[in-house]
Amino acid sequence: MTDKVIENNQVTVMGEIVSGFSYSHEIFGEGFYMVDVRCKRLSESYDIIPVMVSERLMDVNADYIGELICVNGQFRSYNRHEERRNRLVLSVFAREVNFIEEMEESSKTNQIFLDGYICKAPIYRKTPLGREIADLLLAVNRPYGKSDYIPCICWGRNARYANNFKVGERCAVWGRIQSREYMKKLDEENVEKRVAFEVSVSKLELLEEEN
């Protein structure tokens, strides 16, 4: 059961460590820490992806900034309560971490597979230049009755296809994790720069439920 559930959420990111470790939480005496990894896109830009790592996987007191790593794990979410509301916080939960010497040009530096359920009606729209976009929210089951809620963004014909999905339908998604900066209006005078994380979908399909 557990192995099968883990198969429905698979992430591999390769890149450069660009931050130190910051403490996140502790479970049964095991400490978990956050570290940022910069992953190159096919274009010249990059994504900064937060990775949650156990102190048993890496020496969280060491300085690894500038080192190249490959992380295998899952994309997870949790609700953080702030400003009188809950905010969805996303990160890669590391199951395996390996240091690498160099990044090959052909390396798949950022890939994700999810198998989950549509939990909100898709939001379809067009950009001012006419590009089609659809936003999906996927609930991906975890062991012990938990779920991760993963925002996904589709483009073009994938957006048209996704617009017809119904809440509760099972869906498989392939793509990459992307970071996106935006300005959050706090009040009439103040705005704050924040970063959102989502899955940029390259392929998706509806799945039949297993009996």
VENCORDA-V737732 format. One record per helix or strand. SS is the DSSP state (@ for helix, = for strand). FROM is the first residue (numbers start at 1). LEN is the number of residues. Records with the same first field share a line. If there is no record, write none. Layout:
# VENCORDA-V737732
SS=FROM-LEN  FROM-LEN
This chain:
# VENCORDA-V737732
@=2-5  143-3  156-7
==9-9  22-6  30-11  46-9  68-15  85-16  110-9  123-4  132-10  147-9  170-16  191-17
